Amino acid sequence: MKLTANIREFNAGLEKYRAAIKKKAEDIAKDTSLGLHSRIVALTPVDTGYARLGWRIEPNITGWVPPEGQDKYPVPETPSEIPTSTTYWIYNNVTYICSLEHGRSDRAPNGMVGLALTGVGQVLAEAARKNGWNR
């Protein structure tokens, strides 16, 4: 009888630990994705602002495209507005974004995404530290 109670307590403790680790992983994934998104947006060259406006971050791709003629970058989504997930898509549906990534602009001859990805380790480390992962 005592053994059964101890196993139940042990299993309950494991479940709490699993939930805490899952939450921490989701928080780190979200903060890493938001950090990478911010770097990509900042590296995107601005002529009309349309390409920069096109960057989105979501757990699911919605196919959003900036309205024609809109050239102001909207207030960025806050982390509380982005649903929690362990997978995020950072995308841009502006038709000429690939040519910008491949150096079409003198303002970003090395592109944006590839350049931002070179710092993903640093972004991940910052997100882990922010969320209490100090190893």
N, C-alpha and C positions, 0 to 999 in steps of 0.2 A: 504494500500500500504506500509506504513512504517513497519507494523508488518511483512509482507512477507519478506522484506529486512532484518529485524533483525533475522528472523528465518533462512534465508539463511546464514547469517554471523555466527549465532550460530552453525548451522550444519557444516559449513566449519571449525570452531574452534574445534568442536568435532572430525572431521575427522583428523585434524592435531594432536590432542591429542592421538587419537587411533593409528595413525601411529607411533608416538613417543614411546608410551608404547609397541607396537609390536616390534619395533627395540630394545628397552631396554631389553625386554624379550628374544629375540633371542640372543643378546650379552651376557646376563647372562647365558643362556643355553649353549652357545658355550664355554664360559670361564670355567663354571663348569665342562663340559664334558672334556675339555682339561686338567684341573687340576686333575680330577679323573684319566684320561688316564695316565698322567705323574706319578702319585703315583703308579698305577698298574705296569707300566713298571719298575719303580725303585725297586719295591718289588719283581719282577720276578727274581728267582735265575738264575745265569749264570754258565753253564758248557761249552757248545759250543756256546751259544748265540742265538741258534735257537729259543727257546721259547720266549725270549725277543723280537726277531725280528718279531715274529708273531703277536704282538699287533697292532690293527688297530682302527681308530676312523673315522666314516663316518656317514652321515645322512641316508645312505642306505647300507645294507650289500652287498658287491661285491663277497665275497667268496675267497678273496685273501689269498694265502698261500705262505710262503717264499720258494724260490727255494731251492731244495735239495743242500746241500753243502755250502750254504751261511751262514756264521756265523758272519758277521759284521752287527751291527745295523745301518740302514741307517740314514741319516740326518733326524731328525723328521720333520713332516709336520709343516709348519708354519700356524698360525691361518688364514692368508689370503688365504691359499690354500684349506682350508676346507670350503665347501659351508655353507651358513647360513641356519639354521634350528632351530626348537624348540625341535627336537628329534635327538639324536645321538646314534649310536650303537658302543659300545666298545667291540671288539671281538678278538678271537684268534683261528685260525683253525689248529694250531699245534696239531697233534694227541694225544700227551701225556699231554696237558695243564691241563686237568681235574685232572689227578693224581698229578700234581704239586700243584694244588689248594687244594687238599686234603692231603697235607703234605708229598708227596713222597721224597722231597728234604730236606736234613738236613739244607740247606741254607735258606729254607723258610718253616719251619715245620707247620706254621699257614696259609699257602697259601698266596695269593696276593690280589685277588679281594675282598674277605670278609673283610680282614684287611683294605684295602683302603676304603671300603664303611663305615667303622666305623668313618671315618673323612669327610664324604660327607657334613655334616652340616657346617664344617669349610670351606671347598672348596666353597660351595655355598655362604657363608657369604663373603668370599674374592672376589668372582666374582661379587656379588651385590655391594660391596663397590667400586670395581674398576670401575663399570659402573654407579656410582652416586646414587645408591639406599641406602640411609643412614638411613632407618627406622628399 
